[in-house]
Amino acid sequence: MFLSESSNHRSRSLPLDREVDGQSHAQRPSYYPGLAGKVVVCTGAAAGIGLAMAHAFARHDAHLVLLDVNPDTLSAAQASLRQQYPDIDVDAICVSVMDSEAVERAFQAIDARYGRVDVLLNNAGISMNRPTLTLAPDDWRRAVDINLNGLFYCCQQAAQRMTRDGSGVILNTASMYGIVAAPERAAYCASKAAVVALSKSLALEWAPHGVRVNAICPGYIRTDLVNDLVARGALDADVLAARTPMRRLGTPEEIAEAALFLASDGAAFVTGHAYVADGGWTANGYL
């Protein structure tokens, strides 16, 4: 199940002289020390926002289980994280979140190895930009299956363990287009709005069991996918930046910082919230 499974999990402290971003661990401030040693499961972890989240939690000494459907990029991400953060466990499972039985087997493997899940970063998703009049049923189903159904399967599996243990955090990656809308994105907007509503419903249901559930709603973020769309002329970065009050696109690392906060004890009273990080896009009603 695991890709290149590492040695058995054990509690380890981080050497004080370890270098991170040009600073030793002793010099670099640790804003969320409570994340150290946590078991963090990240879906869509091989690239983009998911990979940035994995790096952010690794820097805070959490142990990682990376889930992704692409075995090659997943293996590369795992190898890179292991090289940069040798003092944490980095495991990887190649799985499609659309397959509920495969997701269940993945969480059973995580449970067998670690005995718990502390944080779920539910990041797997796809875009779907099509004129709605000609949107194929298969494209509609694919967007809903990945963005909503797959996210739900992971929530359910993680929460079965978290409610058993009386604690846990689930962060579901939605979108600013789950808050506001855009043309020719019916499947994307509908599925991401459903993620926001689902997150709120699960937050209410699981709060008495010590489990917090929130949604992160990014705006336009400079991922490799967006950069490729810009390079091919499918998106105009200057137009998007001009529409954004902060006059720029966001970075995956900025979304990862939001995830760190929401997963930390600093957000212990935050649940059922749609945390929008869009440079002011959804607040802007003025031209």
VOKOLBA-327583 format. One record per atom (N, C-alpha, C): residue in three letters; x, y, z. Coordinates in pm, whole numbers, padded with zeros to 5 digits, always signed. Layout:
<sites>
ALAXYZ...
</sites>
This chain:
<sites>
MET+00083-00120+00000MET+00000+00000+00000MET+00086+00125+00000PHE+00181+00135+00095PHE+00268+00252+00100PHE+00373+00243-00009LEU+00410+00357-00068LEU+00520+00362-00160LEU+00650+00371-00082SER+00740+00274-00102SER+00872+00275-00038SER+00858+00305+00111GLU+00786+00218+00180GLU+00755+00243+00322GLU+00882+00259+00402SER+00884+00362+00487SER+01000+00390+00569SER+00996+00304+00695SER+01093+00326+00783SER+01100+00249+00906SER+00979+00276+00993ASN+00956+00189+01092ASN+00839+00203+01179ASN+00837+00340+01244HIS+00716+00392+01256HIS+00699+00525+01316HIS+00752+00527+01459ARG+00820+00634+01492ARG+00868+00653+01627ARG+00878+00802+01653SER+00867+00840+01777SER+00877+00981+01815SER+01022+01024+01809ARG+01048+01137+01741ARG+01184+01185+01728ARG+01187+01335+01743SER+01292+01386+01801SER+01309+01531+01813SER+01397+01581+01701LEU+01385+01708+01668LEU+01457+01766+01556LEU+01591+01821+01603PRO+01701+01785+01536PRO+01831+01842+01576PRO+01829+01993+01570LEU+01893+02057+01668LEU+01889+02203+01675LEU+01966+02269+01563ASP+02059+02196+01501ASP+02141+02259+01398ASP+02091+02230+01258ARG+01971+02172+01245ARG+01919+02141+01112ARG+01890+02270+01036GLU+01930+02273+00909GLU+01911+02391+00827GLU+01776+02388+00757VAL+01700+02497+00767VAL+01572+02514+00699VAL+01567+02654+00643ASP+01555+02665+00509ASP+01546+02796+00445ASP+01663+02886+00485GLY+01782+02827+00496GLY+01900+02906+00526GLY+01919+02940+00671GLN+01830+02894+00759GLN+01841+02920+00902GLN+01844+02788+00977SER+01914+02784+01089SER+01908+02665+01171SER+01773+02658+01239HIS+01737+02536+01280HIS+01609+02518+01348HIS+01604+02602+01476ALA+01718+02619+01541ALA+01721+02698+01664ALA+01694+02845+01636GLN+01735+02893+01516GLN+01715+03033+01482GLN+01577+03059+01424ARG+01524+02960+01351ARG+01397+02980+01281ARG+01282+02972+01381PRO+01195+03074+01386PRO+01085+03071+01483PRO+00988+02958+01454SER+00938+02894+01556SER+00839+02788+01542SER+00706+02842+01591TYR+00622+02879+01499TYR+00496+02944+01533TYR+00392+02844+01582TYR+00400+02720+01537TYR+00300+02620+01573TYR+00368+02494+01625PRO+00431+02502+01741PRO+00503+02386+01793PRO+00412+02267+01822GLY+00283+02294+01842GLY+00189+02184+01869GLY+00168+02090+01753LEU+00215+02127+01633LEU+00200+02039+01518LEU+00308+01933+01510ALA+00414+01948+01588ALA+00524+01851+01586ALA+00473+01712+01626GLY+00508+01614+01547GLY+00470+01477+01576GLY+00330+01440+01533LYS+00251+01534+01483LYS+00117+01503+01436LYS+00124+01417+01309VAL+00024+01332+01291VAL+00012+01252+01169VAL-00081+01327+01074VAL-00024+01376+00965VAL-00097+01462+00872VAL-00114+01389+00739VAL-00238+01369+00698VAL-00270+01306+00571VAL-00307+01415+00472CYS-00240+01417+00358CYS-00263+01521+00258CYS-00298+01457+00126THR-00416+01488+00071THR-00454+01439-00061THR-00417+01541-00167GLY-00400+01494-00290GLY-00352+01584-00395GLY-00217+01641-00360ALA-00132+01557-00299ALA-00011+01605-00234ALA+00110+01616-00326ALA+00098+01573-00450ALA+00216+01563-00536ALA+00253+01694-00604ALA+00166+01793-00599ALA+00194+01918-00672ALA+00109+02030-00616GLY+00141+02152-00657GLY+00058+02268-00629GLY+00038+02296-00481ILE-00085+02332-00445ILE-00116+02368-00308ILE-00094+02250-00214GLY-00129+02129-00257GLY-00110+02012-00173GLY+00036+01991-00136LEU+00125+02004-00232LEU+00268+01988-00205LEU+00319+02100-00115ALA+00271+02222-00137ALA+00310+02333-00050ALA+00265+02309+00093MET+00145+02255+00111MET+00098+02221+00245MET+00186+02114+00308ALA+00224+02014+00230ALA+00310+01909+00283ALA+00442+01967+00333HIS+00502+02055+00256HIS+00628+02118+00298HIS+00607+02202+00425ALA+00497+02274+00432ALA+00472+02360+00548ALA+00460+02277+00676PHE+00386+02168+00669PHE+00370+02085+00789PHE+00498+02009+00820ALA+00574+01973+00718ALA+00703+01907+00743ALA+00797+02001+00817ARG+00795+02130+00782ARG+00881+02226+00851ARG+00843+02241+00998HIS+00719+02206+01030HIS+00675+02210+01169HIS+00680+02072+01233ASP+00755+01981+01169ASP+00790+01852+01228ASP+00674+01754+01240ALA+00572+01772+01155ALA+00464+01673+01148ALA+00508+01556+01060HIS+00452+01439+01086HIS+00474+01323+01001HIS+00369+01324+00891LEU+00407+01287+00770LEU+00323+01304+00652LEU+00285+01171+00590VAL+00160+01163+00546VAL+00116+01058+00455VAL+00059+01128+00332LEU+00127+01112+00219LEU+00090+01178+00096LEU+00001+01087+00013LEU-00113+01139-00031LEU-00203+01064-00118LEU-00216+01138-00251ASP-00202+01064-00359ASP-00217+01124-00492ASP-00243+01013-00592VAL-00301+01049-00706VAL-00335+00949-00808VAL-00221+00925-00905ASN-00123+01017-00911ASN-00013+01006-01006ASN+00108+00944-00938PRO+00144+00820-00972PRO+00252+00754-00899PRO+00388+00819-00920ASP+00414+00872-01037ASP+00545+00930-01066ASP+00568+01059-00988THR+00473+01152-00997THR+00490+01278-00924THR+00480+01256-00774LEU+00401+01158-00733LEU+00390+01126-00591LEU+00524+01074-00537SER+00585+00983-00611SER+00714+00929-00569SER+00820+01038-00562ALA+00818+01129-00661ALA+00915+01239-00661ALA+00893+01332-00543ALA+00767+01362-00511ALA+00737+01448-00397ALA+00783+01383-00267GLN+00757+01254-00253GLN+00798+01183-00133GLN+00950+01186-00118ALA+01021+01159-00227ALA+01168+01157-00222ALA+01223+01294-00185SER+01165+01400-00242SER+01212+01535-00213SER+01188+01572-00067LEU+01071+01538-00015LEU+01039+01571+00124LEU+01128+01491+00220ARG+01152+01367+00188ARG+01239+01286+00274ARG+01381+01343+00277GLN+01426+01389+00163GLN+01562+01444+00157GLN+01572+01573+00238GLN+01471+01659+00226GLN+01476+01788+00294GLN+01445+01778+00444TYR+01364+01678+00482TYR+01321+01666+00621TYR+01347+01523+00670PRO+01472+01488+00692PRO+01505+01349+00726PRO+01459+01306+00865ASP+01415+01398+00947ASP+01379+01366+01085ASP+01230+01343+01106ILE+01153+01339+00996ILE+01012+01305+01005ILE+00985+01185+00915ASP+00872+01120+00937ASP+00829+01012+00848ASP+00751+01072+00732VAL+00781+01028+00611VAL+00707+01070+00492VAL+00667+00944+00416ASP+00541+00908+00426ASP+00488+00792+00354ASP+00401+00840+00239ALA+00377+00752+00144ALA+00297+00788+00027ALA+00211+00669-00015ILE+00089+00699-00053ILE-00004+00597-00103ILE-00065+00648-00233CYS-00049+00572-00339CYS-00109+00609-00467CYS-00254+00562-00469VAL-00345+00657-00477VAL-00487+00622-00469VAL-00569+00730-00539SER-00678+00688-00601SER-00776+00782-00655SER-00884+00805-00551VAL-00908+00931-00516VAL-01010+00959-00415VAL-01150+00926-00466MET-01165+00907-00597MET-01296+00870-00652MET-01335+00727-00614ASP-01238+00646-00577ASP-01261+00505-00545ASP-01277+00492-00393SER-01400+00483-00347SER-01427+00482-00203SER-01363+00362-00135GLU-01360+00247-00200GLU-01299+00129-00140GLU-01148+00144-00129ALA-01085+00204-00231ALA-00941+00229-00226ALA-00908+00330-00117VAL-00991+00431-00100VAL-00971+00529+00007VAL-00981+00460+00143GLU-01078+00372+00158GLU-01092+00300+00284GLU-00968+00215+00313ARG-00916+00146+00211ARG-00796+00064+00230ARG-00676+00152+00267ALA-00667+00270+00206ALA-00557+00361+00237ALA-00561+00403+00384PHE-00677+00437+00434PHE-00687+00479+00574PHE-00669+00362+00669GLN-00705+00242+00627GLN-00675+00125+00709GLN-00524+00105+00721ALA-00452+00128+00610ALA-00306+00116+00613ALA-00245+00224+00703ILE-00300+00344+00696ILE-00251+00452+00783ILE-00275+00417+00929ASP-00393+00364+00957ASP-00427+00326+01095ASP-00334+00216+01146ALA-00304+00120+01059ALA-00216+00010+01099ALA-00075+00060+01127ARG-00031+00160+01055ARG+00107+00209+01071ARG+00119+00309+01186TYR+00026+00403+01195TYR+00038+00510+01293TYR-00061+00499+01409GLY-00173+00433+01386GLY-00272+00420+01492GLY-00365+00538+01505ARG-00346+00641+01422ARG-00432+00760+01434ARG-00414+00848+01310VAL-00505+00943+01296VAL-00494+01052+01199VAL-00523+01181+01276ASP-00429+01273+01278ASP-00448+01398+01352ASP-00503+01510+01264VAL-00456+01517+01140VAL-00496+01624+01049VAL-00519+01565+00911LEU-00629+01600+00848LEU-00655+01567+00708LEU-00656+01695+00628LEU-00568+01705+00530LEU-00566+01815+00434LEU-00628+01763+00305ASN-00753+01794+00285ASN-00832+01736+00176ASN-00819+01826+00054ASN-00714+01804-00024ASN-00676+01900-00127ASN-00699+01852-00270ALA-00720+01723-00292ALA-00736+01671-00428ALA-00856+01737-00496GLY-00837+01780-00619GLY-00945+01843-00694GLY-00902+01876-00835ILE-00998+01908-00918ILE-00971+01946-01057ILE-01052+02069-01093SER-01004+02139-01195SER-01081+02248-01253SER-01171+02191-01362MET-01272+02266-01402MET-01360+02223-01511MET-01420+02347-01576ASN-01351+02395-01679ASN-01396+02515-01750ASN-01454+02473-01885ARG-01587+02475-01893ARG-01656+02436-02015ARG-01782+02522-02030PRO-01822+02560-02153PRO-01954+02620-02170PRO-02062+02523-02124THR-02152+02570-02042THR-02247+02480-01978THR-02342+02415-02078LEU-02375+02484-02186LEU-02466+02427-02284LEU-02410+02303-02351THR-02279+02291-02355THR-02216+02176-02420THR-02134+02092-02322LEU-02151+02115-02191LEU-02077+02039-02091LEU-02120+01893-02096ALA-02024+01804-02118ALA-02055+01662-02129ALA-02090+01603-01992PRO-02185+01511-01987PRO-02219+01448-01859PRO-02098+01386-01790ASP-02006+01327-01867ASP-01888+01267-01805ASP-01800+01372-01738ASP-01791+01492-01798ASP-01712+01599-01738ASP-01777+01648-01610TRP-01910+01662-01613TRP-01982+01701-01491TRP-01958+01600-01380ARG-01975+01472-01412ARG-01958+01367-01311ARG-01815+01363-01258ARG-01717+01383-01346ARG-01577+01378-01302ARG-01548+01491-01202ALA-01597+01610-01231ALA-01575+01722-01138ALA-01639+01694-01002VAL-01761+01646-01003VAL-01831+01617-00877VAL-01767+01498-00806ASP-01726+01396-00882ASP-01667+01277-00820ASP-01536+01309-00748ILE-01454+01395-00808ILE-01325+01427-00746ILE-01341+01537-00641ASN-01403+01648-00681ASN-01408+01766-00592ASN-01498+01748-00471LEU-01603+01668-00485LEU-01699+01654-00375LEU-01702+01512-00320ASN-01730+01413-00405ASN-01745+01277-00355ASN-01615+01225-00294GLY-01505+01243-00367GLY-01376+01195-00315GLY-01338+01264-00187LEU-01365+01393-00179LEU-01338+01468-00057LEU-01421+01412+00059PHE-01548+01380+00032PHE-01633+01323+00136PHE-01582+01188+00184TYR-01539+01101+00090TYR-01488+00969+00131TYR-01371+00985+00229CYS-01282+01080+00200CYS-01165+01101+00287CYS-01208+01160+00422CYS-01303+01254+00419CYS-01356+01309+00545CYS-01412+01198+00632GLN-01491+01111+00573GLN-01558+01005+00648GLN-01456+00911+00710GLN-01357+00870+00632GLN-01256+00778+00684GLN-01173+00842+00794ALA-01130+00967+00773ALA-01050+01035+00875ALA-01132+01054+01002ALA-01257+01094+00987ALA-01340+01124+01105ALA-01375+00998+01184GLN-01382+00883+01118GLN-01405+00760+01194GLN-01294+00738+01296ARG-01173+00776+01260ARG-01060+00763+01353ARG-01054+00879+01452MET-01081+01000+01402MET-01074+01117+01489MET-01181+01115+01596THR-01304+01081+01560THR-01411+01077+01660THR-01386+00967+01762ARG-01325+00859+01717ARG-01286+00752+01809ARG-01186+00804+01913ASP-01093+00888+01868ASP-00986+00937+01955ASP-01021+01067+02026GLY-01129+01132+01985GLY-01173+01253+02053GLY-01102+01380+02011SER-01033+01378+01897SER-00965+01499+01849SER-00928+01482+01703GLY-00910+01595+01635GLY-00867+01593+01495GLY-00909+01719+01424VAL-00843+01743+01311VAL-00872+01860+01229VAL-00884+01817+01084ILE-00991+01862+01018ILE-01009+01837+00875ILE-01017+01972+00805LEU-00933+01990+00705LEU-00932+02110+00622LEU-00965+02072+00479ASN-01077+02119+00430ASN-01122+02088+00294ASN-01092+02205+00201THR-01018+02180+00095THR-00987+02286+00001THR-01105+02307-00092ALA-01172+02421-00078ALA-01281+02459-00167ALA-01225+02560-00268SER-01285+02676-00281SER-01240+02778-00374SER-01321+02904-00348MET-01265+03018-00389MET-01348+03139-00385MET-01470+03123-00476TYR-01458+03031-00576TYR-01573+03005-00663TYR-01672+02908-00598GLY-01650+02876-00473GLY-01755+02816-00392GLY-01831+02920-00313ILE-01782+03045-00317ILE-01845+03158-00248ILE-01913+03251-00348VAL-01842+03283-00455VAL-01898+03359-00566VAL-01889+03272-00691ALA-01944+03320-00801ALA-01953+03236-00921ALA-01877+03296-01038ALA-01862+03214-01142ALA-01800+03257-01267ALA-01866+03181-01381PRO-01875+03242-01499PRO-01938+03173-01612PRO-01851+03058-01662GLU-01915+02962-01724GLU-01848+02846-01786GLU-01772+02762-01685ARG-01817+02766-01561ARG-01756+02685-01456ARG-01865+02623-01368ALA-01975+02582-01430ALA-02090+02533-01353ALA-02053+02415-01265ALA-01983+02316-01319ALA-01948+02198-01242ALA-01849+02233-01130TYR-01755+02320-01161TYR-01655+02358-01062TYR-01719+02438-00949CYS-01796+02540-00984CYS-01860+02624-00883CYS-01956+02542-00797ALA-02035+02456-00860ALA-02132+02376-00785ALA-02062+02282-00689SER-01956+02216-00735SER-01887+02120-00649SER-01813+02189-00536LYS-01755+02305-00563LYS-01682+02376-00457LYS-01777+02441-00357ALA-01892+02490-00403ALA-01992+02542-00308ALA-02043+02429-00220ALA-02056+02311-00277ALA-02098+02195-00198ALA-01993+02160-00093VAL-01865+02177-00125VAL-01759+02151-00028VAL-01774+02245+00093VAL-01806+02371+00067VAL-01826+02466+00176VAL-01943+02422+00264ALA-02056+02388+00202ALA-02173+02346+00279ALA-02146+02215+00354LEU-02079+02122+00287LEU-02045+01996+00352LEU-01956+02018+00473SER-01858+02104+00459SER-01766+02132+00570SER-01841+02186+00691LYS-01935+02275+00668LYS-02013+02331+00778LYS-02100+02225+00844SER-02162+02139+00763SER-02247+02033+00818SER-02165+01936+00902LEU-02049+01894+00850LEU-01964+01801+00924LEU-01910+01865+01051ALA-01880+01995+01045ALA-01831+02065+01163ALA-01933+02059+01276LEU-02060+02080+01243LEU-02165+02075+01344LEU-02181+01934+01402GLU-02172+01835+01314GLU-02194+01697+01356GLU-02081+01643+01443TRP-01957+01682+01410TRP-01842+01620+01475TRP-01779+01707+01583ALA-01824+01831+01599ALA-01769+01917+01704ALA-01781+01855+01844PRO-01894+01792+01879PRO-01903+01731+02013PRO-01802+01619+02035HIS-01743+01568+01928HIS-01644+01461+01938HIS-01501+01514+01931GLY-01484+01647+01937GLY-01351+01705+01938GLY-01288+01723+01802VAL-01368+01714+01696VAL-01315+01725+01560VAL-01358+01858+01499ARG-01260+01934+01451ARG-01289+02061+01384ARG-01281+02042+01233VAL-01375+02104+01160VAL-01379+02096+01014VAL-01395+02236+00958ASN-01305+02275+00870ASN-01313+02404+00803ASN-01283+02388+00655ALA-01323+02486+00577ALA-01292+02490+00435ALA-01196+02606+00408ILE-01099+02583+00324ILE-01011+02689+00275ILE-01053+02721+00133CYS-01072+02851+00105CYS-01123+02894-00025CYS-01021+02985-00094PRO-00927+02927-00169PRO-00827+03011-00235PRO-00885+03086-00355GLY-00822+03199-00382GLY-00847+03268-00508GLY-00753+03214-00614TYR-00716+03300-00710TYR-00622+03256-00814TYR-00482+03245-00753ILE-00425+03125-00764ILE-00297+03093-00703ILE-00199+03052-00813ARG-00076+03097-00799ARG+00029+03069-00900ARG+00081+02926-00886THR-00002+02829-00919THR+00041+02691-00925THR+00097+02661-01064ASP+00158+02544-01079ASP+00208+02504-01212ASP+00094+02498-01313LEU-00025+02454-01268LEU-00140+02447-01357LEU-00178+02585-01408VAL-00187+02682-01318VAL-00222+02818-01358VAL-00113+02876-01448ASN+00012+02852-01413ASN+00122+02902-01497ASN+00115+02844-01638ASP+00078+02716-01648ASP+00065+02653-01778ASP-00050+02715-01857LEU-00163+02741-01790LEU-00277+02803-01857LEU-00242+02943-01906VAL-00164+03016-01825VAL-00119+03149-01865VAL-00027+03139-01986ALA+00066+03043-01984ALA+00160+03026-02094ALA+00089+02989-02224ARG-00021+02915-02213ARG-00096+02874-02333ARG-00200+02976-02375GLY-00212+03085-02301GLY-00306+03190-02336GLY-00447+03164-02291ALA-00469+03061-02210ALA-00604+03031-02161ALA-00644+03122-02046LEU-00545+03179-01975LEU-00570+03276-01870LEU-00479+03396-01893ASP-00527+03513-01856ASP-00447+03635-01863ASP-00414+03677-01720ALA-00289+03656-01680ALA-00249+03684-01543ALA-00262+03833-01510ASP-00238+03920-01608ASP-00248+04063-01583ASP-00392+04104-01555VAL-00486+04046-01629VAL-00628+04076-01607VAL-00671+04026-01470LEU-00628+03905-01434LEU-00665+03850-01303LEU-00606+03934-01190ALA-00483+03976-01206ALA-00420+04059-01103ALA-00490+04194-01091ALA-00530+04252-01203ALA-00598+04381-01201ALA-00735+04370-01132ARG-00800+04255-01146ARG-00931+04234-01082ARG-00916+04209-00931THR-00799+04167-00887THR-00774+04137-00747THR-00729+04263-00675PRO-00794+04303-00565PRO-00756+04426-00497PRO-00609+04431-00457MET-00548+04317-00425MET-00407+04317-00389MET-00316+04321-00511ARG-00377+04320-00631ARG-00306+04339-00759ARG-00200+04233-00786ARG-00228+04112-00742ARG-00139+04000-00773ARG-00213+03870-00749LEU-00156+03761-00799LEU-00206+03629-00768LEU-00139+03579-00640GLY-00203+03486-00573GLY-00145+03429-00453GLY-00044+03321-00484THR+00020+03271-00380THR+00116+03162-00395THR+00067+03041-00317PRO+00108+02920-00359PRO+00071+02801-00282PRO+00117+02809-00137GLU+00232+02871-00114GLU+00285+02882+00022GLU+00194+02966+00111GLU+00127+03066+00054GLU+00036+03149+00134GLU-00087+03070+00177ILE-00135+02982+00091ILE-00248+02896+00128ILE-00203+02795+00233ALA-00080+02746+00219ALA-00026+02652+00317ALA-00015+02717+00455GLU+00020+02846+00459GLU+00027+02915+00588GLU-00110+02923+00654ALA-00214+02944+00573ALA-00349+02945+00628ALA-00385+02808+00684ALA-00342+02703+00614ALA-00370+02567+00661ALA-00300+02540+00793LEU-00176+02588+00808LEU-00104+02570+00934LEU-00182+02631+01050PHE-00229+02754+01030PHE-00305+02820+01137PHE-00431+02742+01172LEU-00509+02704+01070LEU-00636+02638+01095LEU-00618+02500+01158ALA-00503+02437+01134ALA-00476+02307+01195ALA-00416+02318+01334SER-00373+02438+01371SER-00300+02457+01496SER-00394+02480+01614ASP-00335+02475+01734ASP-00411+02506+01855ASP-00454+02652+01859GLY-00388+02737+01780GLY-00429+02877+01774GLY-00568+02896+01716ALA-00617+02795+01643ALA-00751+02800+01585ALA-00844+02703+01656ALA-00817+02677+01784ALA-00891+02574+01857ALA-01041+02601+01868PHE-01083+02727+01852PHE-01226+02761+01861PHE-01284+02793+01724VAL-01213+02755+01617VAL-01258+02783+01480VAL-01303+02654+01415THR-01431+02643+01385THR-01484+02529+01311THR-01608+02573+01234GLY-01637+02504+01125GLY-01751+02539+01041GLY-01733+02668+00964HIS-01607+02703+00938HIS-01577+02832+00876HIS-01525+02812+00733ALA-01563+02901+00643ALA-01506+02907+00508ALA-01401+03018+00507TYR-01276+02980+00513TYR-01164+03074+00525TYR-01120+03113+00384VAL-01152+03236+00345VAL-01125+03281+00208VAL-00990+03351+00202ALA-00904+03305+00112ALA-00773+03367+00090ALA-00762+03397-00059ASP-00811+03516-00097ASP-00825+03548-00240ASP-00775+03687-00277GLY-00697+03751-00189GLY-00647+03884-00218GLY-00755+03990-00226GLY-00874+03959-00172GLY-00984+04054-00174GLY-01083+04038-00287TRP-01065+03934-00371TRP-01149+03913-00491TRP-01297+03913-00457THR-01338+03830-00361THR-01481+03815-00333THR-01540+03937-00263ALA-01458+04021-00204ALA-01508+04143-00140ALA-01525+04256-00238ASN-01467+04242-00357ASN-01461+04351-00452ASN-01585+04354-00541GLY-01676+04448-00515GLY-01793+04466-00599GLY-01788+04592-00681TYR-01667+04648-00693TYR-01653+04779-00758TYR-01558+04768-00878LEU-01594+04835-00987LEU-01508+04840-01106LEU-01453+04980-01123
</sites>
